[in-house]
Amino acid sequence: RIRKMFSFFLFLLFLLAYQIDVSVFASSVSLAHSLVKIRPDRGFSGKETISMFACRNEYESLQVVLDGPLDNVSVSVEVPWPCPRSPCYVIYRAEYINITEVSDCYGDLGLWPDPLIPHTDIFYNEQRDGFPINIPGKENRVIWIDLFVPPATTPGMFKGKITVTSPSLPKPVMFPYSVTVWKGTLPAVSSFVTEFDFLSTEAVKVHYGQPGNATVMLLLTQLYLQAAMMNRVCANDLHPQLSSHLLPAFCS
């Protein structure tokens, strides 16, 4: 009888160990295209590979979806084309805003992805605090990746790789992706008039909590204009003292 009880106890330990192992393997990683809005508290079924298309001198994006529980998640990207200047990719962690009031019939309450926190700042090449990521159980988190196709890239299909690592995973998870580069090359600035309202005086107040001097305003405005130009958008409503020499440089 004692031997039977001992055998049963070992069996229970085996089941417990199996359940723990299953809970680890239940955490999953997948890919998604950039046009999908992935809510952190909603289930999402992604893909094991992604195919994208881009012109030369264009950014193309994809998402890595992480289902919790996962701890200390990091991501690396292998870019398949020559990269004459850095960066040819930028990795971001998606953050969320809590919507408490619906604006129309298409909206919904709760958490929505919006801010993007870079792994490394593209302007100053400084590492930020976006990684590593911890994901609680029954939730997901998103890693957003921008891929840049240099203007001199040879047209054709390129295949790259994304690697996700975490102590919660039994081994690194690798995802292949492909980008078909077309022959066309996008111009550095928009070929038609674009407009985005921007007030440099207000931007300084938001960043520093008080009005800044002309030097601070100039440096901050240059960063905003550079970010806008990367998306082929021209900012308007600049401070009069800055418009005369900044706008021709960024919006010609």
C-alpha positions in Angstrom: 0.0 0.0 0.0 2.9 2.4 0.8 4.5 1.5 -2.5 1.2 2.4 -4.3 0.9 5.7 -2.5 4.5 6.5 -3.4 3.9 5.7 -7.0 0.8 7.9 -7.1 2.8 10.7 -5.5 5.4 10.4 -8.2 2.7 10.5 -10.8 1.3 13.7 -9.4 4.7 15.3 -9.4 5.1 14.3 -13.0 1.7 15.9 -13.9 2.7 19.1 -12.1 6.0 19.3 -13.9 4.2 18.6 -17.2 1.7 21.4 -16.5 4.5 23.9 -15.7 6.2 22.9 -18.9 3.0 23.3 -20.9 2.5 26.8 -19.4 6.0 27.8 -20.6 5.4 26.5 -24.1 1.9 28.1 -24.2 3.6 31.5 -24.5 3.8 32.2 -28.2 5.4 34.6 -30.6 4.1 35.6 -34.1 4.3 38.2 -36.8 1.7 40.7 -38.1 1.5 43.3 -40.9 1.7 47.0 -40.0 -1.9 47.8 -40.7 -3.3 45.6 -37.9 -4.3 47.2 -34.5 -3.4 44.6 -31.9 -5.0 45.2 -28.5 -3.0 44.0 -25.4 -6.0 42.3 -23.7 -7.5 40.7 -26.8 -6.5 37.4 -28.4 -4.5 37.6 -31.6 -3.3 34.9 -34.0 -0.3 36.0 -36.0 1.8 34.4 -38.8 5.1 32.6 -38.8 6.4 34.6 -41.7 5.7 37.9 -43.4 6.0 39.0 -47.1 6.3 42.7 -47.7 6.8 45.0 -50.7 8.7 48.4 -50.8 10.2 50.9 -53.2 13.8 52.0 -52.8 14.3 54.8 -50.3 11.1 53.7 -48.4 10.3 52.4 -44.9 8.3 49.2 -44.5 7.1 48.0 -41.1 6.0 44.8 -39.4 5.0 43.8 -35.9 6.2 41.0 -33.6 3.4 39.9 -31.3 4.3 38.4 -27.9 1.8 36.4 -25.9 2.5 36.3 -22.2 3.7 35.2 -19.8 7.2 36.1 -21.0 10.1 37.7 -19.2 13.0 39.8 -20.4 12.2 39.6 -24.1 14.7 41.0 -26.6 14.6 41.1 -30.3 17.3 41.3 -33.0 16.9 41.9 -36.7 18.9 40.6 -39.7 18.6 43.0 -42.7 19.1 41.2 -46.0 20.5 44.1 -48.1 23.6 46.2 -47.8 23.2 49.1 -45.4 25.5 52.0 -46.3 24.3 54.1 -43.4 22.7 53.4 -40.0 20.1 52.6 -39.2 18.5 50.3 -41.8 16.1 49.2 -39.1 14.6 50.6 -35.9 13.1 48.4 -33.2 10.3 49.9 -31.0 8.2 48.7 -28.1 4.6 49.7 -28.5 2.9 51.4 -25.5 -0.8 52.0 -24.9 -3.3 54.8 -24.2 -6.4 54.1 -22.2 -9.5 55.3 -24.1 -12.2 56.2 -21.6 -14.6 57.9 -24.0 -15.6 56.7 -27.4 -15.5 59.4 -30.1 -17.7 57.6 -32.7 -19.3 54.3 -33.6 -16.0 52.8 -34.8 -14.2 53.4 -31.5 -13.9 51.2 -28.4 -13.0 51.7 -24.8 -9.8 50.3 -23.3 -6.1 50.1 -24.2 -5.0 50.9 -27.7 -1.4 50.9 -29.1 -0.1 54.3 -29.9 3.3 55.5 -28.6 6.4 53.8 -29.8 9.5 53.6 -27.6 12.7 52.9 -29.5 15.4 50.5 -28.5 18.0 53.0 -29.7 17.2 56.6 -30.4 17.7 57.3 -34.2 18.7 61.0 -33.7 21.3 60.6 -30.9 22.1 56.9 -31.2 21.3 56.5 -27.4 19.8 53.4 -25.9 16.4 54.0 -24.4 14.5 52.0 -21.7 12.1 50.2 -24.1 13.7 46.8 -23.6 13.7 44.2 -22.4 10.0 43.6 -22.2 8.0 41.7 -19.5 4.6 40.4 -20.6 2.0 39.2 -18.0 -0.1 36.2 -18.5 -3.3 36.4 -20.7 -2.0 39.6 -22.3 0.2 40.4 -25.3 2.7 43.1 -26.2 3.9 44.3 -29.6 7.3 45.1 -31.0 7.2 47.4 -34.0 10.1 47.2 -36.5 10.8 49.7 -39.3 12.9 48.5 -42.2 14.6 51.0 -44.4 15.4 50.1 -48.1 18.4 52.3 -49.2 18.0 54.1 -52.6 20.8 52.1 -54.2 19.3 48.7 -53.3 19.1 46.3 -56.3 15.4 45.4 -57.1 14.3 41.9 -56.3 13.3 39.7 -53.3 15.3 39.8 -50.1 15.0 37.4 -47.2 15.8 38.4 -43.6 15.4 37.1 -40.1 14.0 38.2 -36.8 15.1 36.5 -33.6 13.2 36.7 -30.3 15.0 35.6 -27.0 13.6 35.2 -23.5 14.5 33.1 -20.5 10.8 32.0 -20.6 11.4 30.4 -24.0 13.2 27.0 -24.3 15.3 28.5 -27.1 15.5 31.6 -29.3 12.6 31.9 -31.8 13.5 32.8 -35.3 11.1 34.2 -37.9 11.9 34.6 -41.6 10.5 37.5 -43.6 10.8 38.7 -47.2 10.8 42.1 -48.8 10.3 42.5 -52.6 12.0 45.7 -53.6 10.5 47.4 -56.6 12.5 49.3 -59.2 11.0 52.7 -58.3 12.8 55.1 -55.9 10.8 57.4 -53.7 12.0 61.0 -53.5 13.4 62.2 -50.2 10.6 64.7 -49.9 7.0 64.6 -51.0 6.3 65.5 -54.7 3.1 67.2 -53.7 2.1 69.7 -50.9 1.7 68.2 -47.5 0.9 69.9 -44.3 1.1 69.1 -40.6 0.3 71.7 -38.0 3.3 72.3 -35.6 4.0 75.1 -33.2 7.6 75.2 -32.0 6.7 77.3 -29.0 4.2 74.8 -27.8 6.6 71.8 -28.4 9.2 73.4 -26.2 6.6 73.9 -23.4 5.6 70.2 -23.6 9.2 69.0 -23.5 10.6 71.3 -20.9 7.6 72.6 -19.0 8.4 76.2 -19.8 9.2 78.5 -22.7 12.7 78.0 -24.1 15.3 80.3 -25.6 15.9 80.5 -29.4 18.7 77.9 -29.3 16.6 75.3 -27.6 13.6 76.0 -29.9 15.8 75.7 -33.0 17.3 72.4 -32.0 14.0 70.9 -31.1 12.3 72.1 -34.2 15.0 70.6 -36.4 14.4 67.2 -34.8 10.6 67.5 -35.4 11.2 68.6 -39.0 13.6 65.7 -39.6 11.1 63.2 -38.2 8.4 64.7 -40.4 10.6 64.5 -43.5 11.3 60.8 -42.9 7.6 60.4 -43.3 7.4 62.8 -46.3 5.4 65.3 -44.3 6.1 69.0 -44.1 5.3 70.9 -40.9 3.7 74.4 -41.0 2.9 77.1 -38.5 6.6 77.3 -37.4 7.8 80.2 -35.3 8.4 83.1 -37.7 12.1 83.4 -36.7 12.7 79.8 -37.7 10.5 79.4 -40.8 12.7 81.4 -43.2 15.8 79.1 -43.1 14.4 75.8 -41.8 11.5 75.3 -44.2 13.5 75.5 -47.4 16.0 73.0 -46.0 13.4 70.4 -45.0 10.4 71.0 -47.3 11.8 71.9 -50.7 
